[in-house]
Amino acid sequence: MPVLGLMVIALILTPLYAGEEFGWTSYLRPRILGGRTVPSVIATGLIWAAWHFPLAFIGYVELWSSS
């Protein structure tokens, strides 16, 4: 049952994650900072980090390993 559950979850989440990736790379990056490549990549990375950083506080991601 756990393997089947993971397969179902993967099928559900894959389009969601693909949509998020499309948003960051295909929509935001060309439109930010006039489309200049290096500054827009850096700005997109900083926005991405600020957007995802709060997830660490709710236990969704682990920032620092305890090993």
C-alpha positions in Angstrom: 0.0 0.0 0.0 2.7 2.6 0.7 4.2 2.3 -2.8 0.8 2.7 -4.4 0.2 5.7 -2.2 3.5 7.3 -3.3 2.6 6.7 -6.9 -0.8 8.4 -6.5 0.8 11.3 -4.7 3.5 11.6 -7.4 0.8 11.7 -10.1 -1.1 14.5 -8.2 1.9 16.6 -7.3 3.9 16.4 -10.5 1.6 18.9 -12.4 1.6 21.2 -9.4 5.4 21.3 -9.2 5.7 21.6 -13.0 3.4 24.6 -12.8 5.5 26.2 -10.1 8.7 25.7 -12.1 7.0 27.2 -15.2 6.0 30.2 -13.1 9.5 30.9 -11.8 11.5 30.2 -15.0 9.2 30.8 -17.9 7.0 33.6 -16.6 8.9 35.6 -13.9 12.5 35.5 -15.1 12.0 37.0 -18.6 9.8 39.8 -17.1 11.9 40.9 -14.2 14.7 43.5 -14.5 14.1 44.0 -18.2 15.1 40.5 -19.1 18.8 40.9 -18.4 20.0 37.4 -17.9 22.3 37.4 -14.9 20.5 40.0 -12.8 17.1 38.4 -13.5 18.4 35.0 -12.5 19.8 36.4 -9.3 16.6 38.3 -8.5 14.4 35.2 -9.3 16.6 33.1 -7.0 16.3 35.6 -4.1 12.5 35.8 -4.6 12.3 32.0 -4.7 14.4 31.7 -1.5 12.2 34.3 0.3 9.1 32.5 -0.9 10.2 29.1 0.2 12.1 30.0 3.4 9.0 30.1 5.7 8.4 26.4 4.8 11.3 25.5 7.1 9.4 26.9 10.0 6.4 24.7 9.5 8.5 21.6 9.1 8.1 21.1 5.3 11.8 21.3 4.6 14.9 20.8 6.7 17.5 23.6 6.5 20.2 22.2 8.6 21.0 18.6 9.1 21.6 17.4 12.6 24.1 14.8 11.6 
